[in-house]
Amino acid sequence: MKIIDKDCVYVQKKDLLFLYKMTFFVPSSIFIKIFKNSFKIDDNTKNDFIKIDEPEQIEFIKKIDWVIDYNEIKDKSLEEVLNLCQNVALERNELASRFDFVSEEECEYIDNQCEILDYKIYSLREILWFKQGHVHINLPQGIEYPESYKKNQNGVKKLIKSLFKKNNN
């Protein structure tokens, strides 16, 4: 997920790792920024954000359409996010259905595109869970959480309190 702010872009570590894995052309300044401070990613840090603040880097990240834009999705309903996910899955399946009928070179392209679309589906699933309060993501300072997340967090807190409430009878 990326968050486009006034003069910077925040990108989750897992998205930067996928970008690196897929070996897209990436400005070297982004990799220098990421790896100069020993880029550590595991289950505890995969959702952490890296701040990108150089104009060339910002423009590069903004153009990557498979990285979910938080500002475009934060106010969407769960049903709208599910519909988005279904549309990506349909696109992926339609692309994969052509696999047997193309050249070897085109197969490689289709395989890469399917992997990108699989990743986008995975990202949308994570956002659904985030909006439902099942996954916690620390947003950068100054970035508002979606309303659905706030409501679900309050519901989870009430449930936990009710489970451990002392019986005063």
Beta strands, then each sheet from edge to edge (+ up, - down):
strand 1: 2-4
strand 2: 9-12
strand 3: 49-52
sheet 1: 1+ 2- 3+
end
